[in-house]
């Protein structure tokens, strides 16, 4: 390994160490109360060194959000590996989202804070737009699955795929927040399998958007089956 390559590796490792420290600080104190001094102390680096890599805590926050999106994309792709049908793929998306929230609560909190506007007017609009576009990429994937389901007559043709995506996302996010560690003190979810609870929400939406057979076709199908029935002696 050349000197230049070693220096580049050391720089990448230090950057990652700063991000790890920042994630801990933001998770403990929240964005508003966190400071570069806290991050420097957590990483055991001089504050000046932190500024060589990140010019502000806002930039650190965005970088962590981008890192989190990479993690959730990887989890979704892994969940999709064994999904064959459109319905299985849709369930894989929501279950991966739930698993991500449970295993990476710090990233989840960052996503929620950014969605609430904590970085508005504090980060370059272009950078924030890129972040939002990356986040919506997963939503567009689900939207395309719904469109494919409509084309294959699996789902009702009168549904609005974008609206369904937003309804499911809102419901799943709400369920995740209600069943998160911070809400475990409540007795409402005692005895309830939280992961199954989230899956059941997805199943309810799937049942709602499924294309139901027309009554006339159901009757015809039943009539056909009746004709082929051998009478019991």
C-alpha positions as CSV (number, residue, x, y, z in Angstrom):
1,X,0.0,0.0,0.0
2,X,1.4,3.4,-1.0
3,X,1.7,6.4,1.4
4,X,-1.1,8.1,-0.5
5,X,-3.4,5.1,-0.2
6,X,-2.7,4.7,3.5
7,X,-3.4,8.4,4.1
8,X,-6.7,8.1,2.2
9,X,-7.7,5.1,4.3
10,X,-6.8,6.9,7.5
11,X,-8.9,9.8,6.4
12,X,-11.9,7.6,5.6
13,X,-11.6,5.9,9.0
14,X,-11.4,9.2,10.8
15,X,-14.4,10.5,9.0
16,X,-16.3,7.4,9.9
17,X,-15.3,7.7,13.5
18,X,-16.6,11.3,13.6
19,X,-19.9,10.2,12.1
20,X,-20.2,7.4,14.7
21,X,-19.6,9.9,17.5
22,X,-22.0,12.4,16.0
23,X,-24.7,9.7,15.8
24,X,-24.3,9.0,19.5
25,X,-24.4,12.6,20.5
26,X,-27.5,13.4,18.3
27,X,-29.3,10.4,19.6
28,X,-28.6,11.3,23.3
29,X,-29.2,15.1,23.0
30,X,-31.2,15.7,19.9
31,X,-30.1,18.0,17.1
32,X,-30.9,21.3,18.8
33,X,-28.9,20.6,21.9
34,X,-26.0,18.8,20.3
35,X,-22.8,20.8,19.6
36,X,-19.5,20.3,17.8
37,X,-17.8,20.4,21.2
38,X,-19.8,17.4,22.3
39,X,-19.0,15.5,19.1
40,X,-15.3,16.3,19.5
41,X,-15.4,15.0,23.0
42,X,-17.2,11.8,22.0
43,X,-14.8,11.2,19.2
44,X,-11.8,12.1,21.3
45,X,-10.6,14.4,18.5
46,X,-9.9,18.2,18.5
47,X,-12.8,20.3,17.4
48,X,-10.5,21.8,14.7
49,X,-10.1,18.3,13.3
50,X,-13.9,17.8,13.2
51,X,-14.1,21.0,11.1
52,X,-11.6,19.6,8.6
53,X,-14.2,17.0,7.7
54,X,-17.5,18.7,8.4
55,X,-18.1,22.5,8.4
56,X,-21.1,22.3,10.7
57,X,-23.3,20.1,12.7
58,X,-25.9,20.5,10.0
59,X,-23.6,19.0,7.5
60,X,-22.9,16.1,9.9
61,X,-26.7,15.6,10.3
62,X,-27.2,15.4,6.6
63,X,-24.3,13.0,6.2
64,X,-25.8,10.7,8.8
65,X,-29.1,10.8,7.1
66,X,-27.5,9.8,3.8
67,X,-25.7,7.0,5.6
68,X,-29.0,5.9,7.1
69,X,-30.6,5.8,3.7
70,X,-27.8,3.5,2.5
71,X,-28.4,1.2,5.4
72,X,-32.2,1.0,4.9
73,X,-31.8,0.5,1.1
74,X,-29.5,-2.5,1.9
75,X,-32.0,-3.9,4.3
76,X,-34.9,-3.5,1.8
77,X,-32.8,-5.2,-1.0
78,X,-32.0,-8.1,1.3
79,X,-35.7,-8.5,2.3
80,X,-36.7,-8.5,-1.4
81,X,-34.3,-11.4,-2.3
82,X,-36.8,-14.0,-1.2
83,X,-39.9,-12.1,-2.3
84,X,-41.5,-13.5,-5.4
85,X,-45.0,-12.1,-5.8
86,X,-46.0,-8.4,-5.8
87,X,-47.7,-8.8,-2.4
88,X,-44.6,-10.4,-0.9
89,X,-42.5,-7.6,-2.2
90,X,-44.8,-5.0,-0.7
91,X,-44.7,-6.7,2.7
92,X,-40.9,-7.0,2.4
93,X,-40.7,-3.2,2.1
94,X,-42.7,-2.5,5.2
95,X,-41.1,-5.2,7.3
96,X,-37.6,-4.0,6.3
97,X,-38.7,-0.5,7.3
98,X,-39.8,-1.8,10.7
99,X,-36.6,-3.8,11.2
100,X,-34.5,-0.8,10.3
101,X,-36.4,1.3,12.9
102,X,-35.8,-1.3,15.6
103,X,-32.1,-1.9,14.9
104,X,-31.1,1.7,14.0
105,X,-33.2,4.0,16.2
106,X,-30.6,6.8,15.9
107,X,-31.0,7.0,12.1
108,X,-34.8,6.8,12.5
109,X,-34.8,9.7,14.8
110,X,-32.7,11.7,12.4
111,X,-35.2,10.9,9.6
112,X,-38.1,12.1,11.7
113,X,-36.4,15.3,12.7
114,X,-35.5,16.2,9.1
115,X,-39.1,15.4,8.0
116,X,-40.3,17.8,10.7
117,X,-38.1,20.5,9.2
118,X,-35.2,20.7,11.6
119,X,-32.8,21.5,8.8
120,X,-35.0,23.9,6.9
121,X,-33.0,27.1,6.1
122,X,-29.9,25.6,7.7
123,X,-28.6,23.5,4.8
124,X,-28.2,24.3,1.1
125,X,-31.5,23.7,-0.7
126,X,-29.8,21.5,-3.3
127,X,-28.3,19.2,-0.7
128,X,-31.6,18.9,1.1
129,X,-33.4,18.3,-2.2
130,X,-31.0,15.4,-3.0
131,X,-31.6,13.9,0.4
132,X,-35.4,14.1,0.0
133,X,-35.1,12.6,-3.5
134,X,-33.1,9.7,-2.2
135,X,-35.7,9.1,0.5
136,X,-38.5,9.1,-2.0
137,X,-36.8,6.6,-4.2
138,X,-38.0,3.8,-2.0
139,X,-41.6,5.3,-2.1
140,X,-41.4,5.3,-5.9
141,X,-40.4,1.6,-5.8
142,X,-43.5,0.8,-3.8
143,X,-45.6,3.0,-6.1
144,X,-44.3,1.1,-9.1
145,X,-45.2,-2.2,-7.5
146,X,-48.7,-1.0,-7.0
147,X,-49.0,0.1,-10.6
148,X,-47.7,-3.3,-11.7
149,X,-50.3,-4.9,-9.5
150,X,-53.1,-2.8,-11.1
151,X,-51.8,-3.8,-14.6
152,X,-51.9,-7.5,-13.6
153,X,-55.5,-7.1,-12.2
154,X,-54.2,-7.9,-8.7
155,X,-55.2,-4.5,-7.3
156,X,-58.2,-2.3,-7.9
157,X,-57.8,0.1,-10.9
158,X,-59.5,2.9,-9.1
159,X,-56.8,3.3,-6.4
160,X,-54.3,6.1,-6.5
161,X,-50.9,4.4,-6.0
162,X,-49.3,7.6,-4.6
163,X,-52.0,8.0,-2.0
164,X,-51.8,4.3,-1.0
165,X,-48.0,4.7,-0.5
166,X,-48.5,7.7,1.7
167,X,-51.3,6.1,3.7
168,X,-49.2,3.0,4.3
169,X,-46.1,5.0,5.2
170,X,-48.0,7.2,7.6
171,X,-49.6,4.2,9.3
172,X,-46.4,2.1,9.5
173,X,-44.4,5.1,10.8
174,X,-47.1,5.8,13.4
175,X,-47.0,2.2,14.5
176,X,-43.2,2.2,14.7
177,X,-43.3,5.3,16.9
178,X,-45.9,3.9,19.2
179,X,-44.1,0.6,19.6
180,X,-40.6,2.1,19.9
181,X,-38.4,1.8,23.0
182,X,-39.4,5.3,24.2
183,X,-43.1,4.1,24.3
184,X,-42.5,0.8,26.0
185,X,-43.6,2.2,29.3
186,X,-47.2,2.1,28.0
187,X,-49.3,-1.0,28.7
188,X,-51.3,-0.7,25.5
189,X,-49.0,-3.0,23.6
190,X,-48.5,-5.6,26.3
191,X,-48.9,-9.1,24.9
192,X,-48.8,-7.9,21.3
193,X,-46.1,-9.0,18.9
194,X,-45.0,-5.6,17.6
195,X,-43.5,-6.9,14.3
196,X,-46.6,-8.9,13.6
197,X,-48.7,-5.8,14.4
198,X,-46.9,-3.8,11.7
199,X,-47.3,-6.7,9.2
200,X,-51.0,-6.9,10.0
201,X,-51.4,-3.2,9.2
202,X,-49.8,-3.9,5.8
203,X,-52.1,-6.9,5.3
204,X,-55.2,-4.7,6.0
205,X,-54.1,-2.3,3.3
206,X,-53.4,-5.1,0.8
207,X,-56.9,-6.5,1.5
208,X,-58.4,-3.1,0.9
209,X,-56.7,-2.5,-2.5
210,X,-57.2,-6.1,-3.8
211,X,-59.3,-6.4,-6.9
212,X,-62.4,-8.4,-5.8
213,X,-64.1,-10.8,-8.2
214,X,-67.4,-9.5,-9.6
215,X,-70.5,-11.0,-8.0
216,X,-71.6,-12.4,-11.3
217,X,-68.3,-14.1,-11.8
218,X,-68.4,-15.5,-8.2
219,X,-71.9,-16.9,-8.9
220,X,-70.8,-18.4,-12.2
221,X,-67.8,-20.0,-10.6
222,X,-69.9,-21.5,-7.8
223,X,-72.4,-22.8,-10.5
224,X,-69.5,-24.4,-12.4
225,X,-68.2,-26.1,-9.2
226,X,-71.8,-27.3,-8.4
227,X,-72.2,-28.9,-11.8
228,X,-69.0,-30.8,-11.3
229,X,-69.9,-32.1,-7.8
230,X,-70.7,-35.8,-7.4
231,X,-73.8,-36.3,-5.2
232,X,-73.1,-38.0,-1.9
233,X,-74.9,-41.3,-1.4
